[in-house]
Amino acid sequence: MTGGGARLLTETAPGQMRALLYDDGRVVEAWHDFAHDPDLTGSVHRVRIDRVFATQNRATARLADGTAISIRTSRRDSFDPGDLVTVTITAARREDKPWQAMPGARLAGKHVILLPGEAGIATSSRMTEPPAADVMALLTAILDASPGYGVILRRDAGTADDLPACLSDLITTWTEGSTDVAGDGCVFDGGGLSGQVRRHYPGLPVEDVGPAAADRFAGDWDAMIEGCLSDEVRLASGGCLWIEATRAVTAIDLDSGRGPLASLLAEAPAVIAAQLRLRQTGGLVAIDVPRASKAASAGFDAALDAALAGDPRHPERIGRTRGGLVELRLPHGRSGPAVWAADMMVTGALSVLRDVALRPALAVARIELPAAMADWLRGPGAPALAALDRPVELVVSSHAPAATLIEVPR
């Protein structure tokens, strides 16, 4: 895909929805939402506490459908087993960790976090520039006209030119999308993939991918996945980045290769920031930067800060270790492309269903596939199969390494 500024392309296919954010023709961020395993980040629930781990500052609970969650608590939270509390899902499950949540209802936008049920205006401790007095007056007037809401102004709120509109949009979104729940249950479903994108990128042009552009979108998607799965990123300067994710930390090693060190230090910050955003890397990141002069190292750090400022998750550069590693901390949130692509059975099944949906001339779709994939389509993947507008015949074969569409024309 090529073209001017930022825009978002979305594709809805049986069992899944995908989206790519482009900036000047380059993919900078991606989303994926499965019907059988929906993205819960940003949703708000009423849950009953199962256990409290005071020394670990956390509690556990289950959503109404039985999904396990871990709730991060603070000193002001006083929970007991059996208490009914409101929580917001903040991060997807990873490795052996369940979905992560925090107490209270929150609706996060690009510049503002809406706090239903609270009051007042708070600001991020890392805010670089406060909003102007007239903007603050407008925010106060909006909250006075819609009592029952508080807000947190995010780090870059002071530089936003549409802050009052962002707040108004969040109030409208919550009012229209929230439901009253007496006991356990979902209070706000997060708005799905489209809702999440629009809250974080208000005013961004959103286009649905039609059949004519489906193959190009799929090519961009596959290229994005392939890049995110590679641990090597080549640089124009002749150097490269090596990115290795472990359970505890994501390590990035810079290698100048045949290129000059100065070129590596100039190019790497923007590439690092882009890769962290595209891969949805969360947690601690350690960057091994080659030894350089004090001025060159300071310039690298400043360039990295500037590049990270474009990430809507608001990464934090902690500093340098005694060994010279640059440390970053990024909040965990949505799962990234490496997680989506990990289950080849699911992605393969959904891919062939997408191909069927794009071929309206097929009267009956015959799909040759392994037994395990057929079992998945008859079980958790059944809604995706039912979303097709024509009969599908599953041909189970012990010789089929993947799902293959056998065309039967009208």
Backbone hydrogen bonds in HBPLUS format (Angstrom, degrees):
<---DONOR---> <-ACCEPTOR-->    atom                        ^
c    i                          cat <-CA-CA->   ^        H-A-AA   ^      H-
h    n   atom  resd res      DA  || num        DHA   H-A  angle D-A-AA Bond
n    s   type  num  typ     dist DA aas  dist angle  dist       angle   num
A0024-ASP N   A0004-GLY O   2.99 MM  20  4.83 112.3  2.47 136.8 154.8     1
A0007-ARG N   A0022-TYR O   3.05 MM  15  5.42 147.8  2.16 138.5 145.1     2
A0022-TYR N   A0007-ARG O   2.85 MM  15  5.42 174.4  1.86 174.4 173.5     3
A0008-LEU N   A0205-PRO O   2.94 MM 197  6.21 162.8  1.97 164.4 169.5     4
A0207-GLU N   A0008-LEU O   2.82 MM 199  6.19 164.0  1.84 164.5 169.8     5
A0009-LEU N   A0020-LEU O   2.96 MM  11  5.39 165.5  1.99 156.2 158.7     6
A0020-LEU N   A0009-LEU O   2.90 MM  11  5.39 155.1  1.96 152.6 160.9     7
A0010-THR N   A0207-GLU O   2.86 MM 197  6.23 158.3  1.90 158.1 164.0     8
A0209-VAL N   A0010-THR O   2.74 MM 199  5.83 162.4  1.77 171.5 169.1     9
A0011-GLU N   A0018-ARG O   2.76 MM   7  5.18 158.1  1.81 154.1 155.9    10
A0018-ARG N   A0011-GLU O   2.86 MM   7  5.18 163.6  1.88 152.1 157.3    11
A0013-ALA N   A0016-GLN O   3.00 MM   3  5.46 171.0  2.01 158.9 161.1    12
A0016-GLN N   A0013-ALA O   3.04 MM   3  5.46 174.1  2.05 135.6 135.8    13
A0035-ALA N   A0015-GLY O   2.90 MM  20  4.92 170.7  1.91 130.0 129.6    14
A0017-MET N   A0033-ASP O   2.93 MM  16  5.25 142.5  2.07 143.8 155.0    15
A0033-ASP N   A0017-MET O   2.92 MM  16  5.25 158.9  1.96 156.7 161.3    16
A0019-ALA N   A0031-TRP O   3.12 MM  12  5.08 153.0  2.20 138.4 134.7    17
A0031-TRP N   A0019-ALA O   2.97 MM  12  5.08 156.3  2.03 143.5 144.9    18
A0021-LEU N   A0029-GLU O   2.88 MM   8  5.14 174.1  1.88 155.1 154.2    19
A0028-VAL N   A0021-LEU O   2.84 MM   7  5.78 167.8  1.86 163.3 167.3    20
A0023-ASP N   A0026-ARG O   2.82 MM   3  5.25 151.5  1.90 141.5 149.9    21
A0026-ARG N   A0023-ASP O   3.12 MM   3  5.25 165.7  2.14 109.3 113.3    22
A0043-SER N   A0040-LEU O   2.94 MM   3  5.57 160.4  1.98 145.0 146.0    23
A0042-GLY N   A0089-ILE O   2.82 MM  47  5.41 176.6  1.82 147.9 148.7    24
A0089-ILE N   A0043-SER O   2.93 MM  46  5.60 165.5  1.95 167.7 171.7    25
A0044-VAL N   A0188-PHE O   2.72 MM 144  4.89 158.9  1.76 144.2 151.6    26
A0187-VAL N   A0044-VAL O   2.73 MM 143  5.31 149.8  1.82 135.2 144.0    27
A0188-PHE N   A0044-VAL O   3.10 MM 144  4.89 160.4  2.14 134.1 133.2    28
A0045-HIS N   A0087-VAL O   2.88 MM  42  5.48 161.3  1.91 158.1 164.4    29
A0087-VAL N   A0045-HIS O   2.86 MM  42  5.48 160.5  1.90 158.1 164.8    30
A0046-ARG N   A0185-GLY O   2.78 MM 139  5.28 165.8  1.80 161.6 166.5    31
A0185-GLY N   A0046-ARG O   3.03 MM 139  5.28 154.6  2.10 141.1 141.4    32
A0047-VAL N   A0085-VAL O   2.84 MM  38  5.55 161.9  1.87 165.3 167.5    33
A0085-VAL N   A0047-VAL O   2.84 MM  38  5.55 159.5  1.88 165.1 167.5    34
A0049-ILE N   A0083-ASP O   2.83 MM  34  5.40 158.8  1.87 156.0 159.8    35
A0082-GLY N   A0049-ILE O   2.81 MM  33  5.11 164.3  1.83 136.2 141.2    36
A0050-ASP N   A0060-THR O   2.75 MM  10  5.50 168.1  1.77 148.2 150.3    37
A0060-THR N   A0051-ARG O   2.92 MM   9  5.33 157.9  1.97 146.8 151.7    38
A0053-PHE N   A0058-ARG O   2.83 MM   5  5.40 164.7  1.85 161.5 163.6    39
A0056-GLN N   A0053-PHE O   3.02 MM   3  5.41 143.0  2.16 108.9 119.9    40
A0058-ARG N   A0053-PHE O   3.31 MM   5  5.40 167.9  2.32 136.8 140.3    41
A0057-ASN N   A0054-ALA O   3.23 MM   3  5.08 159.8  2.27  99.8 105.8    42
A0073-THR N   A0057-ASN O   2.91 MM  16  4.97 175.9  1.91 123.4 124.5    43
A0059-ALA N   A0071-ILE O   2.88 MM  12  5.03 143.6  2.02 136.2 147.6    44
A0071-ILE N   A0059-ALA O   2.69 MM  12  5.03 176.3  1.69 158.8 159.9    45
A0061-ALA N   A0069-ILE O   3.21 MM   8  5.52 156.5  2.27 145.7 147.6    46
A0069-ILE N   A0061-ALA O   2.97 MM   8  5.52 159.5  2.01 154.3 150.5    47
A0063-LEU N   A0067-THR O   2.82 MM   4  5.15 158.9  1.87 145.6 150.0    48
A0066-GLY N   A0063-LEU O   2.90 MM   3  5.23 164.3  1.92 118.2 121.5    49
A0070-SER N   A0099-TRP O   2.86 MM  29  6.25 157.4  1.91 164.2 171.6    50
A0101-ALA N   A0070-SER O   2.82 MM  31  5.99 144.3  1.94 160.0 158.9    51
A0072-ARG N   A0101-ALA O   2.87 MM  29  6.24 165.6  1.89 159.2 154.9    52
A0077-ASP N   A0074-SER O   3.09 MM   3  5.43 155.1  2.15 108.9 116.6    53
A0083-ASP N   A0080-ASP O   3.01 MM   3  5.69 163.8  2.04 146.5 147.5    54
A0104-GLY N   A0086-THR O   2.69 MM  18  5.14 152.6  1.76 149.6 140.6    55
A0088-THR N   A0102-MET O   2.92 MM  14  5.52 160.0  1.96 158.8 164.3    56
A0102-MET N   A0088-THR O   2.99 MM  14  5.52 147.8  2.10 143.7 152.8    57
A0090-THR N   A0100-GLN O   2.79 MM  10  5.66 154.0  1.86 135.8 144.6    58
A0091-ALA N   A0100-GLN O   3.37 MM   9  4.97 159.5  2.42 127.7 125.7    59
A0100-GLN N   A0091-ALA O   2.97 MM   9  4.97 164.8  2.00 141.5 146.0    60
A0092-ALA N   A0333-GLY O   2.81 MM 241  5.86 171.3  1.81 148.4 145.3    61
A0094-ARG N   A0097-LYS O   3.21 MM   3  5.29 138.8  2.39 127.1 138.9    62
A0097-LYS N   A0094-ARG O   2.69 MM   3  5.29 161.5  1.72 152.6 153.2    63
A0107-LEU N   A0114-LEU O   2.97 MM   7  4.99 147.6  2.08 142.2 147.7    64
A0114-LEU N   A0107-LEU O   2.87 MM   7  4.99 165.0  1.89 145.0 140.5    65
A0109-GLY N   A0112-VAL O   2.73 MM   3  5.16 151.9  1.80 157.1 166.9    66
A0110-LYS N   A0199-ARG O   3.22 MM  89  6.45 129.2  2.50 151.9 138.0    67
A0154-ARG N   A0111-HIS O   2.88 MM  43  5.20 168.8  1.89 147.8 148.0    68
A0113-ILE N   A0152-ILE O   2.90 MM  39  5.05 154.5  1.97 147.9 155.3    69
A0152-ILE N   A0113-ILE O   2.89 MM  39  5.05 146.9  2.00 141.2 151.3    70
A0115-LEU N   A0150-GLY O   2.72 MM  35  4.78 161.1  1.76 148.6 142.3    71
A0118-GLU N   A0115-LEU O   3.20 MM   3  5.71 153.4  2.28 138.9 137.6    72
A0150-GLY N   A0115-LEU O   2.98 MM  35  4.78 154.6  2.04 124.4 132.7    73
A0117-GLY N   A0148-GLY O   2.76 MM  31  5.06 155.3  1.82 161.3 152.8    74
A0151-VAL N   A0120-GLY O   2.96 MM  31  6.48 151.7  2.04 157.3 166.2    75
A0122-ALA N   A0151-VAL O   2.89 MM  29  6.18 167.3  1.91 151.3 155.6    76
A0153-LEU N   A0122-ALA O   2.78 MM  31  6.21 160.9  1.82 148.0 151.5    77
A0124-SER N   A0153-LEU O   2.86 MM  29  5.96 141.6  2.00 166.4 168.9    78
A0127-MET N   A0124-SER O   3.18 MM   3  5.25 160.7  2.22 112.4 111.2    79
A0135-VAL N   A0132-ALA O   3.07 MM   3  5.30 124.0  2.39 102.7 116.8    80
A0136-MET N   A0132-ALA O   3.01 MM   4  6.37 159.7  2.06 156.9 163.0    81
A0137-ALA N   A0133-ALA O   3.00 MM   4  6.24 148.0  2.11 142.6 151.4    82
A0138-LEU N   A0134-ASP O   3.12 MM   4  6.37 147.9  2.22 137.2 144.8    83
A0139-LEU N   A0135-VAL O   2.96 MM   4  6.31 156.9  2.02 151.6 157.9    84
A0140-THR N   A0136-MET O   2.95 MM   4  6.18 161.0  1.99 148.7 153.7    85
A0141-ALA N   A0137-ALA O   2.97 MM   4  6.18 153.7  2.04 143.7 150.9    86
A0142-ILE N   A0138-LEU O   2.97 MM   4  6.24 152.2  2.05 147.9 154.9    87
A0143-LEU N   A0139-LEU O   3.04 MM   4  6.34 160.3  2.08 151.8 156.5    88
A0144-ASP N   A0140-THR O   2.87 MM   4  6.07 151.1  1.95 147.3 156.0    89
A0145-ALA N   A0141-ALA O   3.01 MM   4  6.18 146.0  2.13 140.8 149.3    90
A0146-SER N   A0142-ILE O   3.09 MM   4  6.29 124.0  2.42 134.8 149.2    91
A0146-SER N   A0143-LEU O   3.20 MM   3  4.98 137.1  2.40  90.7 102.7    92
A0157-ALA N   A0154-ARG O   3.00 MM   3  5.30 168.0  2.01 121.6 123.4    93
A0159-THR N   A0156-ASP O   3.13 MM   3  5.70 153.1  2.20 115.4 122.5    94
A0160-ALA N   A0157-ALA O   3.14 MM   3  5.20 159.6  2.19 105.7 112.1    95
A0166-CYS N   A0162-ASP O   2.94 MM   4  6.20 153.2  2.01 154.6 163.0    96
A0167-LEU N   A0163-LEU O   3.06 MM   4  6.37 159.8  2.10 156.1 160.6    97
A0168-SER N   A0164-PRO O   2.97 MM   4  6.22 164.8  1.99 151.4 155.5    98
A0169-ASP N   A0165-ALA O   2.91 MM   4  6.06 159.6  1.95 149.5 155.0    99
A0170-LEU N   A0166-CYS O   3.06 MM   4  6.28 154.2  2.13 146.1 152.6   100
A0171-ILE N   A0167-LEU O   3.04 MM   4  6.34 160.3  2.08 153.7 158.6   101
A0172-THR N   A0168-SER O   2.99 MM   4  6.24 161.3  2.03 150.4 155.5   102
A0173-THR N   A0169-ASP O   2.86 MM   4  6.06 158.3  1.90 147.7 154.1   103
A0174-TRP N   A0170-LEU O   2.91 MM   4  6.13 161.7  1.94 151.2 155.5   104
A0175-THR N   A0171-ILE O   2.90 MM   4  6.04 165.2  1.92 150.5 155.2   105
A0176-GLU N   A0172-THR O   2.95 MM   4  6.05 161.1  1.99 152.1 156.4   106
A0177-GLY N   A0173-THR O   2.94 MM   4  5.87 142.1  2.09 140.6 150.8   107
A0178-SER N   A0174-TRP O   2.92 MM   4  5.49 146.3  2.03 150.4 151.6   108
A0179-THR N   A0187-VAL O   2.81 MM   8  5.11 146.0  1.92 143.7 153.7   109
A0195-GLY N   A0191-GLY O   3.10 MM   4  4.30 141.2  2.25 129.5 125.9   110
A0196-GLN N   A0192-GLY O   3.05 MM   4  6.31 161.5  2.09 155.3 160.1   111
A0197-VAL N   A0193-LEU O   3.06 MM   4  6.27 166.8  2.08 154.7 158.0   112
A0198-ARG N   A0194-SER O   3.01 MM   4  6.18 166.2  2.03 151.0 154.8   113
A0199-ARG N   A0195-GLY O   3.07 MM   4  6.23 147.8  2.18 145.1 153.0   114
A0200-HIS N   A0196-GLN O   3.22 MM   4  6.45 155.5  2.28 148.8 154.5   115
A0201-TYR N   A0197-VAL O   2.82 MM   4  5.89 135.2  2.02 148.4 161.9   116
A0204-LEU N   A0201-TYR O   3.18 MM   3  5.66 159.1  2.23 135.8 135.3   117
A0213-ALA N   A0210-GLY O   3.13 MM   3  5.61 136.2  2.33 111.7 122.2   118
A0214-ALA N   A0211-PRO O   3.34 MM   3  5.02 156.8  2.40  95.3 102.0   119
A0217-PHE N   A0213-ALA O   2.99 MM   4  6.20 162.6  2.02 156.0 161.3   120
A0218-ALA N   A0214-ALA O   2.87 MM   4  6.06 159.7  1.91 148.9 154.8   121
A0219-GLY N   A0215-ASP O   2.90 MM   4  6.12 149.1  1.99 141.9 150.3   122
A0220-ASP N   A0216-ARG O   2.97 MM   4  6.27 157.4  2.03 149.9 155.2   123
A0221-TRP N   A0217-PHE O   2.83 MM   4  6.08 155.5  1.89 150.6 158.4   124
A0222-ASP N   A0218-ALA O   2.87 MM   4  6.06 166.6  1.89 151.1 154.0   125
A0223-ALA N   A0219-GLY O   2.99 MM   4  6.12 156.1  2.05 143.8 150.7   126
A0224-MET N   A0220-ASP O   2.92 MM   4  6.09 151.3  2.01 143.2 151.2   127
A0225-ILE N   A0221-TRP O   2.95 MM   4  6.27 161.4  1.98 154.9 159.3   128
A0226-GLU N   A0222-ASP O   2.92 MM   4  6.10 166.4  1.94 149.0 153.0   129
A0227-GLY N   A0223-ALA O   2.98 MM   4  6.14 158.7  2.02 145.5 151.1   130
A0228-CYS N   A0224-MET O   3.00 MM   4  6.22 155.5  2.06 148.7 155.3   131
A0229-LEU N   A0225-ILE O   3.01 MM   4  6.21 137.6  2.20 149.0 160.2   132
A0230-SER N   A0227-GLY O   3.33 MM   3  5.35 146.4  2.45  97.2 106.5   133
A0243-ILE N   A0231-ASP O   2.79 MM  12  4.82 156.1  1.84 134.5 142.5   134
A0233-VAL N   A0241-LEU O   2.90 MM   8  5.04 158.7  1.95 148.4 152.1   135
A0241-LEU N   A0233-VAL O   2.85 MM   8  5.04 155.9  1.90 142.0 150.0   136
A0235-LEU N   A0239-GLY O   2.92 MM   4  5.25 158.2  1.96 149.9 142.6   137
A0238-GLY N   A0235-LEU O   3.10 MM   3  5.60 166.2  2.12 115.7 119.5   138
A0240-CYS N   A0255-ASP O   2.79 MM  15  5.41 151.7  1.87 154.4 162.9   139
A0255-ASP N   A0240-CYS O   3.04 MM  15  5.41 158.0  2.09 167.7 167.8   140
A0242-TRP N   A0253-ASP O   2.94 MM  11  5.04 150.2  2.03 143.4 151.9   141
A0253-ASP N   A0242-TRP O   2.87 MM  11  5.04 157.1  1.92 141.8 149.3   142
A0244-GLU N   A0251-ALA O   2.87 MM   7  5.23 167.7  1.88 158.5 162.5   143
A0251-ALA N   A0244-GLU O   2.81 MM   7  5.23 159.1  1.85 160.8 154.8   144
A0246-THR N   A0249-VAL O   2.92 MM   3  5.38 152.4  1.99 142.2 151.2   145
A0250-THR N   A0284-LEU O   2.95 MM  34  6.38 159.7  1.99 152.3 158.7   146
A0286-ALA N   A0250-THR O   2.92 MM  36  6.28 157.0  1.97 152.8 160.0   147
A0252-ILE N   A0286-ALA O   2.86 MM  34  6.18 159.2  1.90 160.5 162.1   148
A0288-ASP N   A0252-ILE O   2.75 MM  36  6.14 164.2  1.77 169.2 174.3   149
A0254-LEU N   A0288-ASP O   3.21 MM  34  6.17 162.6  2.24 160.9 159.4   150
A0259-GLY N   A0256-SER O   2.90 MM   3  5.41 144.4  2.03 146.6 144.2   151
A0264-LEU N   A0260-PRO O   3.21 MM   4  6.58 154.1  2.28 147.8 155.1   152
A0265-LEU N   A0261-LEU O   2.96 MM   4  6.26 165.9  1.98 160.7 163.1   153
A0266-ALA N   A0262-ALA O   3.05 MM   4  6.20 137.6  2.24 137.8 149.1   154
A0267-GLU N   A0263-SER O   2.96 MM   4  6.09 152.7  2.04 148.0 154.4   155
A0268-ALA N   A0264-LEU O   2.88 MM   4  5.71 167.0  1.90 157.3 160.9   156
A0272-ILE N   A0268-ALA O   2.81 MM   4  5.93 165.2  1.83 169.5 173.3   157
A0273-ALA N   A0269-PRO O   3.06 MM   4  6.25 170.9  2.07 152.1 154.2   158
A0274-ALA N   A0270-ALA O   3.01 MM   4  6.13 156.5  2.06 142.0 148.9   159
A0275-GLN N   A0271-VAL O   2.92 MM   4  6.09 159.1  1.96 151.2 156.3   160
A0276-LEU N   A0272-ILE O   2.98 MM   4  6.20 162.3  2.01 157.1 161.6   161
A0277-ARG N   A0273-ALA O   3.11 MM   4  6.25 155.0  2.18 144.9 151.3   162
A0278-LEU N   A0274-ALA O   2.93 MM   4  6.07 166.2  1.95 150.7 154.9   163
A0279-ARG N   A0275-GLN O   2.92 MM   4  5.87 162.7  1.95 147.8 152.7   164
A0281-THR N   A0276-LEU O   3.07 MM   5  5.13 150.7  2.16 144.3 151.6   165
A0280-GLN N   A0277-ARG O   3.21 MM   3  5.02 146.9  2.33  94.9 104.7   166
A0283-GLY N   A0330-LEU O   2.63 MM  47  5.07 162.9  1.66 152.5 149.2   167
A0330-LEU N   A0283-GLY O   2.94 MM  47  5.07 164.7  1.96 139.7 144.1   168
A0285-VAL N   A0328-LEU O   2.93 MM  43  4.97 162.5  1.96 141.2 142.0   169
A0328-LEU N   A0285-VAL O   2.82 MM  43  4.97 157.7  1.87 148.4 154.2   170
A0287-ILE N   A0326-VAL O   2.79 MM  39  4.94 161.8  1.82 146.4 152.7   171
A0326-VAL N   A0287-ILE O   2.92 MM  39  4.94 160.8  1.96 146.8 145.3   172
A0297-SER N   A0293-SER O   2.89 MM   4  6.11 159.4  1.93 155.5 161.2   173
A0298-ALA N   A0294-LYS O   2.98 MM   4  6.13 157.5  2.03 144.3 150.6   174
A0299-GLY N   A0295-ALA O   2.93 MM   4  6.13 151.4  2.02 143.6 151.7   175
A0300-PHE N   A0296-ALA O   2.95 MM   4  6.21 148.4  2.06 142.4 150.7   176
A0301-ASP N   A0297-SER O   3.01 MM   4  6.32 162.6  2.04 151.3 155.1   177
A0302-ALA N   A0298-ALA O   3.01 MM   4  6.23 160.2  2.05 148.8 153.9   178
A0303-ALA N   A0299-GLY O   2.97 MM   4  6.11 159.0  2.02 145.7 151.5   179
A0304-LEU N   A0300-PHE O   2.88 MM   4  6.08 150.6  1.97 149.1 157.7   180
A0305-ASP N   A0301-ASP O   2.97 MM   4  6.23 157.1  2.02 147.8 153.6   181
A0306-ALA N   A0302-ALA O   3.05 MM   4  6.31 159.8  2.09 147.6 152.6   182
A0307-ALA N   A0303-ALA O   2.99 MM   4  6.19 153.3  2.06 143.1 150.3   183
A0308-LEU N   A0304-LEU O   2.88 MM   4  6.06 157.7  1.93 152.8 158.7   184
A0309-ALA N   A0305-ASP O   3.15 MM   4  6.27 130.5  2.41 139.9 151.5   185
A0310-GLY N   A0307-ALA O   3.40 MM   3  6.08 165.5  2.42 113.8 117.4   186
A0311-ASP N   A0308-LEU O   3.00 MM   3  5.51 167.3  2.01 119.2 123.4   187
A0314-HIS N   A0311-ASP O   3.08 MM   3  5.82 169.3  2.09 127.9 129.7   188
A0316-GLU N   A0329-ARG O   2.94 MM  13  5.20 161.0  1.97 147.7 153.8   189
A0329-ARG N   A0316-GLU O   2.78 MM  13  5.20 151.0  1.86 150.3 159.9   190
A0318-ILE N   A0327-GLU O   2.82 MM   9  5.43 139.4  1.99 135.6 147.7   191
A0327-GLU N   A0319-GLY O   2.83 MM   8  5.58 171.6  1.84 166.6 168.6   192
A0321-THR N   A0325-LEU O   2.87 MM   4  5.21 152.6  1.95 142.7 151.0   193
A0324-GLY N   A0321-THR O   2.92 MM   3  5.12 161.8  1.95 108.5 114.2   194
A0339-VAL N   A0336-GLY O   2.97 MM   3  5.57 134.1  2.19 116.3 127.5   195
A0340-TRP N   A0336-GLY O   3.23 MM   4  6.62 157.1  2.29 147.9 154.7   196
A0341-ALA N   A0337-PRO O   2.97 MM   4  6.11 161.3  2.01 155.9 159.6   197
A0342-ALA N   A0339-VAL O   3.24 MM   3  5.20 149.7  2.34  98.9 107.7   198
A0347-THR N   A0343-ASP O   3.11 MM   4  6.37 177.4  2.11 163.2 162.9   199
A0348-GLY N   A0344-MET O   2.87 MM   4  5.67 149.8  1.97 134.9 143.8   200
A0349-ALA N   A0345-MET O   3.02 MM   4  6.14 157.9  2.07 143.1 149.0   201
A0350-LEU N   A0346-VAL O   2.98 MM   4  6.19 169.0  1.99 159.1 161.5   202
A0351-SER N   A0347-THR O   2.95 MM   4  5.93 143.8  2.08 136.9 146.9   203
A0352-VAL N   A0348-GLY O   3.19 MM   4  6.43 158.1  2.24 148.0 151.5   204
A0353-LEU N   A0349-ALA O   3.18 MM   4  6.45 151.0  2.26 143.5 151.7   205
A0354-ARG N   A0350-LEU O   2.96 MM   4  6.15 148.1  2.07 141.9 150.3   206
A0355-ASP N   A0351-SER O   3.07 MM   4  6.43 151.8  2.15 143.8 151.0   207
A0356-VAL N   A0352-VAL O   3.05 MM   4  6.34 151.4  2.13 142.8 150.0   208
A0357-ALA N   A0353-LEU O   3.00 MM   4  6.28 160.3  2.04 149.1 153.7   209
A0358-LEU N   A0354-ARG O   3.16 MM   4  6.41 137.4  2.35 143.6 154.4   210
A0358-LEU N   A0355-ASP O   3.24 MM   3  5.21 131.5  2.49  94.1 106.6   211
A0359-ARG N   A0356-VAL O   3.02 MM   3  5.33 164.5  2.05 114.3 118.2   212
A0362-LEU N   A0359-ARG O   3.15 MM   3  5.93 170.9  2.16 123.6 126.5   213
A0410-ARG N   A0361-ALA O   3.07 MM  49  5.92 128.8  2.34 159.7 167.4   214
A0363-ALA N   A0408-VAL O   3.36 MM  45  6.50 144.3  2.50 155.9 164.4   215
A0365-ALA N   A0391-PRO O   3.07 MM  26  6.39 172.4  2.08 156.4 154.9   216
A0393-GLU N   A0365-ALA O   2.70 MM  28  6.10 164.1  1.72 160.2 165.8   217
A0406-ILE N   A0366-ARG O   2.64 MM  40  5.07 169.1  1.65 171.8 168.5   218
A0367-ILE N   A0393-GLU O   2.86 MM  26  6.21 163.9  1.88 166.1 170.3   219
A0395-VAL N   A0367-ILE O   2.72 MM  28  5.74 174.0  1.72 151.3 153.0   220
A0368-GLU N   A0404-THR O   2.86 MM  36  5.18 154.9  1.92 160.8 159.0   221
A0404-THR N   A0368-GLU O   2.80 MM  36  5.18 154.2  1.86 150.9 159.5   222
A0369-LEU N   A0395-VAL O   3.00 MM  26  6.26 155.1  2.06 148.9 152.7   223
A0397-SER N   A0369-LEU O   2.99 MM  28  5.89 156.7  2.05 145.5 150.2   224
A0374-ALA N   A0370-PRO O   3.11 MM   4  6.41 155.4  2.17 150.3 157.6   225
A0375-ASP N   A0371-ALA O   2.90 MM   4  6.17 155.7  1.95 152.4 159.1   226
A0376-TRP N   A0372-ALA O   3.07 MM   4  6.31 148.9  2.17 139.0 147.1   227
A0377-LEU N   A0373-MET O   3.01 MM   4  6.30 157.9  2.06 148.4 153.7   228
A0378-ARG N   A0374-ALA O   3.01 MM   4  6.25 137.1  2.20 142.5 154.1   229
A0379-GLY N   A0375-ASP O   2.99 MM   4  6.08 117.1  2.40 134.2 150.0   230
A0379-GLY N   A0376-TRP O   3.05 MM   3  4.94 142.2  2.20  95.3 106.8   231
A0381-GLY N   A0376-TRP O   2.74 MM   5  5.54 158.3  1.79 157.4 153.9   232
A0382-ALA N   A0379-GLY O   3.07 MM   3  5.39 167.4  2.08 119.2 121.2   233
A0384-ALA N   A0381-GLY O   3.06 MM   3  5.42 123.9  2.39 107.4 121.1   234
A0385-LEU N   A0381-GLY O   3.18 MM   4  6.53 155.3  2.25 151.8 159.1   235
A0386-ALA N   A0382-ALA O   2.87 MM   4  6.11 156.5  1.92 155.9 162.8   236
A0387-ALA N   A0383-PRO O   3.05 MM   4  6.16 125.8  2.36 135.1 147.9   237
A0387-ALA N   A0384-ALA O   3.20 MM   3  5.13 137.9  2.39  93.2 104.9   238
A0388-LEU N   A0385-LEU O   3.35 MM   3  5.92 163.2  2.38 111.3 115.9   239
A0400-ALA N   A0397-SER O   3.43 MM   3  5.39 163.5  2.46  99.5 104.3   240
